[in-house]
Amino acid sequence: MQAFKGGEVRLDRGDVLIDEGGEHDRLYTLLEGVLIRSRSLEDGRRQIVNFMFPGDLIGLQGAFDEPSSHTIEALIDARVCRFNRGDFANLVSSLPSLAYDITWLAAKEETALEGHIVSLGQRNARERVTYLAVWLIARAQSTCLADDSNVVALPITQSQIADMLGLSLVHTNRTLRQLEREGLVQWKSREICVPDLTKAADYAQFDWDSERCRPFI
């Protein structure tokens, strides 16, 4: 892996790693921090597609000679490992186990996106926010960014929640206050807490499977 590694890049909160529609000759893996993956419309409206955690692969579209379909920016300070796109084929052919891990990560992200799509199409506002909070806690715990206290320190704004869940800011604010009164989710400006994870997962119909240790590339 060290032979293929092209270096590391540090990102401050808000820094853009990949621009939507841009050509890039790098492939990345996230070593530290959390990133936001999003797409924008011409009028400026934005859809947050996913949040990326340590171990996730970044820029796979570029590995197949396609422009990026999304923007990647840092939610918090982050560090990524950089690989040359031209080395991708040799990388996976020389390390079959790595090729399997990359496929596994891609399949896991597709499963996560299915859950988010179901939220947008079928869950009500309270279920959407609860599902997102539980998912973020689960991802943080699986990557050692949170412990079993069910609290994760992430500065996700109400505007970003709205961009992820297809809600207005007013509806988002009202939903967060209602969930806090009900004891399901406590979503502060820099911290998310789910007091009873089992109760919240059941409410949002979150499929809580005990996934095996994630590969870290």
N, C-alpha and C positions, 0 to 999 in steps of 0.2 A: 504494500500500500504506500509505503514511503517513497518508492520509486515513481509512482504515478502522481503523488501529491505535488501540486504546484504552488503551495503556500497557504496562508491563512489570511482572512479579511476580518477586521473588526468593524462593527457597525454601532453607531450611537442610536438611541431611540429616535425614530422618524426617518432614518437614513433609508434610501431606496437601493436595493441590491440589483433588482431586475426591473426594467420598464416594460409595460405592456406594449406589444407590437414591435419591440426592439429585437435586433439580432445580437446574439451574444455567443461567445466561444468558450464559455465556462460551464462547468457542472459543479454543484456545491452540496455539501452535507452540513447540517446545522450541529455545531458542537456545544454551544451555550446560548441561552436566551430563548426568546419566542418571536416568531415572525408572523406577519399578516399577508395572506394571499388574497388579492382582490381583482375585480374587473370593473371597468367604467364605461358608461355610455357617453355619447358625444356631448350631451347636455350637462355632463358633470356628475350625474347620479352614479353612485358606487354600490357595488355588491361585494361584501366581504365573503369570499368563498370558503375560507378555512383559516385556522390558526396552525402554525407549524412549530413543532417542539424538537428538542435535541434528538438526533438520530434520523430525522426526516431528510429525504432527498429533494434537492431544489434544482429546477431548471432542466428537468428531463426532456421537455420539448426541444430544447436546444441541442440535446444529444442526438436528435433525429433530424437535424437541419431544418427545424421549423422556428419561425419567430415566436417569441413568448406570447402566450394568450392571456397573461395576467401580470400584475405588478406584485413584487415582493418587497415589503418594507419591514423595518424592525419595530416591534411593539415595545420592546425593552432592549437595553444594550445586548449585543449578540456577537458571537464569533463563529465564523464558518470556515470550513476547509474547502479549498479550491482545487479543481481538477481541470485539465485541458479537455475540451470536447472531443478533439481528434483522437485522444487516447482511450475513449470510452469502449470501443469495440475490443481493443486488445485487453483492456482491464477486465471485462466480463468473460472473455474467452480464456484468459489465463487463470482466472479465479472462479470456477463454477459455483462454489458456495456463496460468493459475493453476488453472482448473477441471481441466485435463488433469493438471497436477502432483498435485493432490489425489487424483484418481482413480488415478494411478500409485502414489502412496504407499499408498493403501488396498489396492490389488492386491498390492503388495510385502509389506504386513503379513499379508495372507491367506496368501501363499506361506510366510512365516516360520512362521505358526501351523500350517500343514499339516506342516511339518517337526517342530515340537514335538509335535504329536499323534502322528505316526509314532513318535517317541521313546517317548512314554508307552505306546503300544500294542504296539510290536514290538521296540524295542531293549532290550538288557540294560542293567544298571546302568552298567557301564564304558562302553558305547557312548553311553548317555544323557549322562553327564557329559562325555565327550569331545566329543560333538556340540555341547553347550551352550558349552563352552569355545571351540571353533573358531568357532561362530557369533558369540560375543561379541567375539572378536578381529577377525573379518571386519567386524562392524558398527563397532567402534571404529576400525579402519583406514579405513573408507569415510567416516567423519565426523571424521577427523584427531585422534582421541583416542588413537591408537596408531600407531607407525611399523612398519617392516618387521622390527623385532626380535622381533615376535610376543609382546609383553608389554603388558598393559593394567592400569593401576592402578584397581581397582574393589573396594570393601570388601564383597564378597558373602559372607555367612556360610554356614556349612554348613546352618543351619536354612533359609535362603532357597533354597539349592540343593535341599534336600529338598522344599520347598514347590513348586518349579518342576517337579521331576522325579518326584514321587510316590514318594519313597523315605523310609525311616526315617532318623533321625539316625545310628544305629549303622551302617546299611548305607552311608549317604553317606560317613561317616568311613572305613570300611573300603575303599570304592571309591576314594576320593581317594588313600589310602596306596598302594594297588595300582597305580594309574595313574602315580604318581610313581616307584615302583620300576621300572616298565616304560619310563619316559622319555617317556610320551605327554603328560601334563599335570602341571604343578606349580601347584597351587591353594593359595595362601597366604591369610591373612586379609585382606590388602589388595592382592593382586596375583595375576594369572593369567598364566602363561607356558605356551606351547605350543612346545617346542623345535623340533620338526619338523612344520610345519603341514601339509605334503603327506601325511606319514605318518599324522598324526592324522585328517585329513579322509578319507583312504582307509579308515582303520579304522572310523570312525563313519558311512561312506557319506554324507558331507556333499557336496552338490552345489555345488562351488566354481565359480560362474560369475563372469566379470569384468563385473559390472554397471556401467552407465554412471554418471556422476556423479549423485548424488542431488540432487533439487531441495531447496533450502532456502527455506522460505516465511517 
